[in-house]
């Protein structure tokens, strides 16, 4: 995936070399697009002898490359290159309803000489917009006025739009992005859906919109990242997502990482936020890169990939009681274990303490936990140690107990620090 360096060189000569490299990469990606299009066209011409899965993989690979090119072009403010086979912009069909928006300067008299303005004509810009469930066309009409005294012209400026000189409105762009990234609907399928509405929106056109939208939204994502990592304590987790690996015909388990900041439980007025990152695998290097430069506490599960992060001494671990409780709930549902039931009951007592402390300042939360939660916590830990020798070491219950004892050692810091969560549902 193409990316732009976070900071551009200041030396003019270095900047020229850097720009030349970027342009070379853009051209290389353009050649790749041509190659993929050629392969796709070949498979389509022999569609009955080629699996639909192969065609879909080529579609997705081409789509990803086109989005990268559009993003790079938008971030570098390069002029759009007119490709020979690029679909020509066609008029928006007449059957799409029009909604007229007239913009005027609001002045009846000339700003230069005070003379009366007379209407000469107008400029009309058509913007294709999407209202959930239907399309509309916003006709942005900007009358042109001329002064009867000095012949000076005046006209309302065109409002800011997501894509300069582009046709899509913000609602349509949001719909395309949500459909692709939230509903996992590839752009070529969206193009087919739009075709049923009588709209000719080619996949490459949609890819261009998506690429430029991601460049537009990147500063917002960076701002969310800075806000989340400015917290004294954050929450981290990951979840698997299936990803089709182009060229292999196989689906691999990719990962979506989330880092959250939520200080409402201890009365902070900082807004809660979540920052997401994607990776094609679950290597520990990914969270290490994501959290580079962060200093503070991190609530997380027992994923081994986090260990290198904790060894840096800049990030301190806080375990999660919800993960501990979940294993005992599973054992109790499967076996009706009395020991598992007792663990769940004692954890419920800790839940009650957290409910009492919720919303209080950090120092008060720490006092409440020391007075009420610590005796329960210590008692649960000692009781689990006592139960373990009497249980088969390979049983699910023994596995749950060993996991709990390991995680409770790392959960203990929450008893001393009021800014830390405990991993209880009532703490969120």
Residue pairs with C-beta under 8 A, 6 or more apart in sequence:
1 64
1 68
2 25
2 26
2 29
2 68
2 69
2 71
2 72
4 22
4 72
4 75
4 76
5 18
8 15
8 18
9 15
9 18
19 76
22 72
22 76
23 78
25 72
26 69
26 72
26 73
26 78
29 65
29 68
29 69
29 72
30 69
30 81
32 65
33 62
33 65
33 66
33 69
36 58
36 61
36 62
36 65
37 62
37 85
39 58
40 55
40 58
40 59
40 62
43 50
43 54
43 55
43 58
44 55
47 55
51 249
53 249
54 249
56 186
56 244
57 244
57 246
57 247
57 249
58 246
59 186
59 188
59 203
60 186
60 244
60 246
61 246
61 247
62 203
63 186
63 187
63 188
63 203
63 207
66 203
66 204
66 207
66 208
66 211
67 207
67 210
67 211
67 214
68 211
69 211
70 207
70 208
70 209
70 210
70 211
70 212
70 215
71 211
71 212
71 214
71 215
72 78
72 211
73 80
73 211
73 212
74 211
74 212
74 215
74 216
75 215
75 218
80 208
86 204
87 200
87 202
87 204
87 205
89 167
90 200
92 126
92 128
92 137
92 167
92 199
93 198
93 199
95 198
96 128
96 135
96 136
96 137
96 198
96 199
97 134
97 135
97 136
97 137
98 136
98 137
98 138
98 139
99 136
99 137
99 138
99 139
100 139
100 141
101 138
101 139
101 140
101 141
102 141
102 142
102 143
103 140
103 141
103 142
103 156
103 157
103 158
103 159
104 142
104 143
104 156
105 145
105 154
105 155
105 156
107 117
107 154
108 116
108 117
109 115
109 116
109 117
110 116
110 117
110 147
110 149
110 150
110 152
110 154
111 152
111 154
112 147
112 150
112 152
113 147
113 149
113 150
113 152
114 149
115 147
115 148
115 149
115 150
116 147
116 148
116 149
117 145
117 146
117 147
117 148
117 154
118 145
118 146
118 147
118 148
119 143
119 144
119 145
120 144
120 145
120 146
120 153
121 143
121 144
122 141
122 142
122 143
122 144
123 141
123 142
123 144
123 155
124 139
124 140
124 141
124 142
125 139
125 140
125 142
125 158
126 137
126 138
126 139
126 140
126 167
127 137
127 138
127 140
127 161
127 167
127 168
127 169
128 135
128 137
128 167
128 168
128 169
128 172
128 199
129 135
129 136
129 137
129 138
129 168
129 169
129 170
129 171
129 172
130 136
130 169
130 171
130 172
130 174
130 175
131 171
132 175
135 172
135 197
135 199
138 169
140 158
140 159
142 155
142 156
142 157
142 158
143 155
143 156
144 153
144 154
144 155
145 153
145 154
145 155
146 152
146 153
146 154
147 153
147 154
161 169
161 170
162 168
162 169
162 170
162 173
162 212
162 213
162 216
163 173
163 209
163 212
163 213
163 216
166 209
166 212
168 176
168 209
173 209
173 213
176 187
176 190
176 206
176 209
176 210
176 213
177 210
177 213
179 185
179 190
180 186
180 187
180 190
180 210
187 203
187 206
187 207
187 210
188 203
190 201
190 206
191 201
191 202
191 203
191 206
194 200
194 201
195 201
221 275
224 273
224 274
224 275
225 275
227 261
227 270
227 271
227 273
228 234
228 259
228 260
228 261
228 273
228 274
228 275
229 259
229 275
229 291
229 293
229 294
230 261
231 261
231 263
231 270
231 296
232 263
232 296
232 297
232 419
233 261
233 263
233 296
233 297
233 298
233 299
233 318
233 419
233 420
233 421
234 259
234 260
234 261
234 294
234 296
234 297
234 298
234 299
235 258
235 259
235 260
235 261
235 262
235 298
235 299
235 300
235 421
236 257
236 258
236 259
236 260
236 287
236 291
236 298
236 299
236 300
236 306
237 257
237 258
237 300
237 301
238 255
238 256
238 257
238 258
238 282
238 287
238 303
239 255
239 256
239 258
240 253
240 254
240 255
240 256
240 282
241 253
241 254
241 255
241 256
241 278
242 251
242 252
242 253
242 254
243 251
243 252
243 253
243 254
243 280
244 250
244 251
245 251
245 252
252 280
252 281
253 281
253 282
254 278
254 279
254 280
254 281
255 278
255 279
255 280
255 281
255 282
255 286
256 276
256 277
256 278
257 276
257 277
257 278
257 279
257 286
257 287
257 290
258 274
258 275
258 276
259 274
259 275
259 276
259 277
259 290
259 291
260 272
260 273
260 274
260 275
261 270
261 272
261 273
261 274
262 272
262 421
262 428
263 270
263 272
263 419
264 272
264 359
265 357
265 358
265 359
265 365
265 421
265 427
265 428
266 359
266 360
266 361
266 362
266 365
266 418
266 419
267 359
267 360
267 361
277 286
277 290
279 286
282 305
283 305
284 303
284 304
284 305
284 306
284 307
284 308
284 309
286 305
287 305
287 306
287 309
288 308
288 309
291 298
291 309
291 315
294 314
294 315
295 314
295 315
296 315
296 316
297 315
297 316
297 317
297 318
297 413
297 417
297 419
297 420
298 306
298 309
298 315
298 316
298 317
298 318
299 318
299 319
299 320
299 420
299 421
299 423
300 306
300 317
300 318
300 319
300 320
301 319
301 320
301 323
302 319
302 323
302 403
302 406
302 407
306 317
309 315
310 316
310 317
316 413
317 410
318 410
318 411
318 413
318 414
318 420
318 421
318 423
319 407
319 408
319 409
319 410
319 411
319 423
320 407
320 411
320 423
321 347
321 350
321 407
321 411
321 422
321 423
321 424
322 423
322 424
322 425
323 407
323 423
324 347
324 403
324 404
324 407
324 408
324 411
324 423
325 343
325 344
325 347
327 399
327 400
327 403
327 404
328 340
328 343
328 344
328 347
328 400
328 404
329 340
329 344
330 396
330 400
331 337
331 340
331 396
331 397
331 400
332 340
332 341
332 344
334 396
335 396
335 397
337 397
339 387
339 391
339 397
340 397
340 400
342 383
343 380
343 384
343 404
346 376
346 379
346 380
346 383
347 380
349 376
350 373
350 376
350 377
350 380
350 422
350 424
351 424
351 425
351 426
353 368
353 369
353 372
353 373
353 376
354 373
354 422
354 424
354 426
354 427
355 426
356 368
356 372
357 364
357 365
357 368
357 369
357 418
358 426
358 427
360 368
360 418
361 418
362 417
362 418
362 419
363 418
364 418
365 418
366 415
366 416
366 417
366 418
369 414
369 415
369 416
369 418
370 415
370 416
373 415
373 422
374 415
377 408
377 412
377 415
380 408
381 405
381 408
384 401
384 404
384 405
384 408
385 405
387 401
388 398
388 401
388 402
388 405
391 397
391 398
391 401
392 398
411 422
411 423
413 420
414 420
414 421
414 422
421 427
421 428
